Amino acid sequence: MSDVTQKNKKFDLIIWGSTGYTGKLVCEYIFKNYKDTNLKWALGGRNELKIKRLISSLELNSIPYLIADCNNKNSLLEMTKMTRTICSTVGPYDKYGTLLVEACIENKTNYCDITGETHWIREIIDKYHAKAIKNNVKIVHACGFDSIPSDIGVFYAQNKMKENTGKYASKISMRVISIKGGVSGGTIYSFLNIIEQSRKNKSIRKTLNNPHGLSPNEDLFETEEKDLNRIVFDSTCKKWIGPFVMASINTRIVRRSNYLMDFKYGRVFIYNEGLIVGKSIFSKFFGYFRLIPVYLIGKIKNILFKSLVKFVLPKPGQGPTGNSRKSGYFKFRFYVFDNKLKAIVSVNGVGCPGYGSTSKMLAESAICLAIDKLPNKSGILTPSTGLGAPLLSRLRRNADLNFEFKQV
Ligand SMILES: NC(=O)c1ccc[n+]([C@@H]2O[C@H](COP(=O)([O-])OP(=O)(O)OC[C@H]3O[C@@H](n4cnc5c(N)ncnc54)[C@H](OP(=O)(O)O)[C@@H]3O)[C@@H](O)[C@H]2O)c1
């Protein structure tokens, strides 16, 4: 194999999956915001014709491209040896992602993605965590809407708590105040794939249901960490709350961060998430109506129904329109406790969470991974443990994310 030291790598960053719906947005963002910098970046994909079309539609003529295929390890090794960092938007990741992570670790190339597939992250941890540490490589999963606002939100809240009170919080409850956005074909395909895999495989089901599925500390199981599966009255925000669809990945990522930092927030640190559905008793019933589509998709077994869902919803490569990407937003509130409520943290984002905002979060994570001075940590990491404070400041400065801390 060729020399794999960082110095003789041609690129700082390759965007893998540049022809996909999210990949294009990431390329557009980087080109617009970093074209007058020294960043050496390139496009990566499997289809040369599609890449050429992308180059001409976004006028990316100055940007080089590389061709590889996620099922061909040699092609991935050739690509990863050329770059210090890979940013991947090729999913479902459990179908298309494993060989790329393996190639990155072999070629000492840092990696980030936007997977929300907990079972696949578990597989990557089991297969590669030790090897990534040995090769001093950072593999940073979940650098999109799941799970940056949650993981960096907790990181920010805990650092502010320590700064202001001298102690870390023992419990944080995140509540989704409001959210507006759309969904892409690639996300639907990945979501249906998780349901199918968990139906077929008992151990995947077990990982998905385990609140500590991404960190080996099952003994720390606390009742408050069970995923919410109904509408309940939340005495903290004094409103009815229900399940937040991303909680099953976000909470695992936050708990893994705590584990990777040797339980800096304490071995009994509690983190949970919920979606506010309203104040009155009527909102409780309305809340159950909002859960129906998620419940129904989870029950899809019939092939005909599955094809119908695929027919009606966006296909791979498709997603929300430009206007809906711009008009989207999210507002999260973190209730921060140390015995009693001590602070409230707000994390707000501008742009459709899954795409308008995610493409900015992912692009900034990738650039952060490629060129910033980072925490001295390697292995299968989370945004806060792999990218930490440098990412927080990039998100505030460039990605329209707002973080605010108020002591109560
Ligand atoms: N965490 C978050 O917040 C978040 C937000 C958005 C999306 N996502 C995830 O991101 C992923 C992508 O979503 P998307 O809507 O952008 O998907 P998409 O539009 O379908 O794009 C998928 C990309 O993968 C490429 N690809 C597929 N098979 C490949 C192969 N064998 N070798 C190389 N490349 C291959 C496609 O290439 P071609 O163009 O050549 O077909 C395309 O570039 C999904 O897993 C989704 O769940 C996560």
The ligand as a Gaussian input file, in Angstrom:
#p B3LYP/6-31G(d) Opt

LIG

0 1
 N      -28.928000      12.976000      10.175000
 C      -29.625000      13.819000       9.457000
 O      -30.034000      14.827000       9.955000
 C      -29.859000      13.514000       8.001000
 C      -30.410000      14.483000       7.177000
 C      -30.552000      14.197000       5.819000
 C      -30.187000      12.954000       5.319000
 N      -29.678000      12.015000       6.158000
 C      -29.225000      10.698000       5.656000
 O      -28.303000      10.926000       4.603000
 C      -28.394000       9.875000       3.648000
 C      -28.529000      10.482000       2.257000
 O      -29.800000      11.064000       2.083000
 P      -30.170000      11.752000       0.694000
 O      -31.608000      12.123000       0.740000
 O      -29.185000      12.810000       0.351000
 O      -29.986000      10.485000      -0.297000
 P      -29.919000      10.406000      -1.880000
 O      -30.381000      11.674000      -2.494000
 O      -30.603000       9.149000      -2.268000
 O      -28.334000      10.269000      -2.179000
 C      -27.642000       9.097000      -1.942000
 C      -26.234000       9.207000      -2.522000
 O      -25.617000       7.920000      -2.374000
 C      -25.009000       7.558000      -3.593000
 N      -24.874000       6.119000      -3.733000
 C      -25.845000       5.183000      -3.673000
 N      -25.309000       3.958000      -3.900000
 C      -23.971000       4.147000      -4.070000
 C      -22.872000       3.283000      -4.352000
 N      -23.044000       1.959000      -4.549000
 N      -21.620000       3.813000      -4.431000
 C      -21.445000       5.139000      -4.305000
 N      -22.439000       6.010000      -4.072000
 C      -23.685000       5.510000      -3.959000
 C      -25.928000       8.156000      -4.641000
 O      -25.227000       8.207000      -5.872000
 P      -26.014000       8.430000      -7.290000
 O      -26.361000       9.887000      -7.329000
 O      -25.002000       8.036000      -8.279000
 O      -27.232000       7.559000      -7.266000
 C      -26.184000       9.523000      -4.017000
 O      -25.089000      10.383000      -4.265000
 C      -29.563000       9.000000       4.082000
 O      -29.055000       7.884000       4.778000
 C      -30.348000       9.886000       5.029000
 O      -31.048000       9.160000       6.013000
 C      -29.515000      12.264000       7.482000

